Amino acid sequence: MHNLKFVFLCVTVLCACHRGLEKDAVLVTVNGTSIRRSELDKNVALRMGLKAIHALPKEVYRKILEDLIDKRLILQKIEMQPIRITEDDVKRAISEMRGGWASDDYEKELHELGMTGVEIDAMIREQIQIEKYLREEVLSRIALGNEQAVRSQEALKEFVKNLRGQADIQISEGEFAKLY
């Protein structure tokens, strides 16, 4: 849970650094929906930490952007085949994320991130839906055995490869090159 607090702190500082920017450039469109610079920046900070963010090679940004594309594709697939999750699942995940934070501290962090509780709830709901969808629709088709983890990874890669093959993905190389 301390890790999550550090991540929120990193995102807070990163967002503050970028508040002066007038433009939140669209880096990619995935079947007509945008992935913007701010979304990439937040994900880089969450994964790599703020201290390393300015010293990262461009390939790291590219990898995280590719992961965001994959996430967007999976969410679009879920929209076509809705996955039901319970409010208890969402509440439990939110409770775990909040950890030992006092309510005021949590609200302050959200405010500094420029986010609301509703936005955080939506992010958590998406993650739960993705995990459940992949478990039920992709991984459930793999026979159990000693090499389950390897087969699971291969199945997930193949699933995403198929989604990408059917998608309209437009990467704005010019915008990406200007940013990093």
Secondary structure, DSSP 8 states (H G I E B T S, - for coil): -HHHHHHHHHHHHHHHHHTT-S---EEEEETTEEEEHHHHHHHHHHHH-TTTGGG--HHHHHHHHHHHHHHHHHHHHHHHS-----HHHHHHHHHHHHTT--HHHHHHHHHHHT--HHHHHHHHHHHHHHHHHIIIIIGGGS--STTHHHHHHHHHHHHHHHHHHHS-EEE-HHHHHHH-
